[in-house]
Amino acid sequence: MLTLTSDVIGYIAACLTTSAFVPQAWLTWQHKRAEGVSTGMYLIMVCGVLMWMVYGILLHAWPIIIANAVTLALAMFILVMKIIYK
């Protein structure tokens, strides 16, 4: 029971924190501008999210793995658009 409850909490937390990147990705894509996006912050974020994903893989913790894989893709997308659009 505890595992099921903790997994549900993990999936809810994962959905909330991962979806927080969607508005920035959408806005940057829509306006083709990224002047307000911090390159340094996104470089650090991408590295941190990658480490969290590896941590989840080592623990076989699917909420951590899935959330961080999606977050990594979104953060990388924003970072690449920042580099392209400056």
C-alpha positions, 0 to 999 in steps of 0.5 A: 500500500505504501509503495502504491501511495508513494508512486501516485504521489511521485507521478503527481509531483512529476506531472506538476514539475515537468509541466512547468516547463511547457509554457516557457517552451511554447512561448519561446517556440511561438515567438521565436525569441529567447532573450529572457531565458538564462543560458546558464540556468538552463545549462545547470538545469539540464545537467541536474535533470540528467543526474536525477534521471540517472538516479531514477534509473539506478533506483528503478524508480519509474516516476523519477525516470519518466518525469526527468526524461520528459523534463530533460527533453523540454529543458534541452528544447528551450536551451537549443532555442536559446542558442538558436534565437539568442 
